Amino acid sequence: MNVTVIGSASAASPEERALRDLYLEHGPALYAYILRMLGGDTHRTEDIIQETLLRCWAKQNLVDDEGMAVRPWMFRVARNLVIDGHRSRAARPAEVGGASWLAELGTEVDDIERMLSSIVLRDALGTLTPAHREALQATYMADRTTQQAAAVLGVPQGTVKSRVYYALRGLRTALEERGMN
């Protein structure tokens, strides 16, 4: 159990000393009780203890007096906090982790990445001039040499090379603007 004790004994106010004493006296038993209720969740247990002590502080219920037993009250407050937490989690939809919903759809993360990349690429290709886009389609996308593409497009081979060069430069800029390197 790693809970910081409030203030030093000499500089603490009477309320802070009373809260520290309350924690030292009841904290270990309260921790074990809450930990069992939460099935071993140490982080949530520490949160519940902290909230319980804050409620003691707010109620000024820091010492046993006038027949009021603080310990049963603290255990009841902690139990109610655990129940409230359980109810609030049960009332909202279950949280899903990163890509688990993709697995349920039968889709792999790599498939989604490829699909998103193709959308970005298509958008970037749309920024090119028709002549540059046509040169890329005739060479890279059709798996042709510049000589073969020149014959298909009916332009000189040097023109195809120039258009491909400037198309790739424009495409690189468009992709960088869209966050793809």
Number of C-alpha atoms within 10 A of each C-alpha: 11 7 11 7 14 13 12 11 12 7 9 13 12 10 13 18 19 17 22 22 16 19 20 12 12 15 20 12 14 22 19 15 15 23 18 12 15 16 9 12 12 17 12 15 24 18 13 23 23 16 15 22 22 13 16 19 15 10 9 12 19 22 16 11 9 6 6 11 12 17 18 11 14 20 19 13 19 25 18 14 18 17 14 12 14 12 11 9 12 10 9 8 7 8 7 8 7 7 11 13 12 13 10 9 8 9 13 14 13 9 11 12 11 11 12 12 14 12 12 17 17 11 15 19 21 13 14 18 13 12 14 22 18 18 24 24 15 22 20 13 10 10 12 15 14 21 16 15 24 20 13 12 15 10 12 13 17 12 13 26 19 13 19 23 15 15 23 17 12 18 21 17 15 20 17 12 11 13 9 12 8
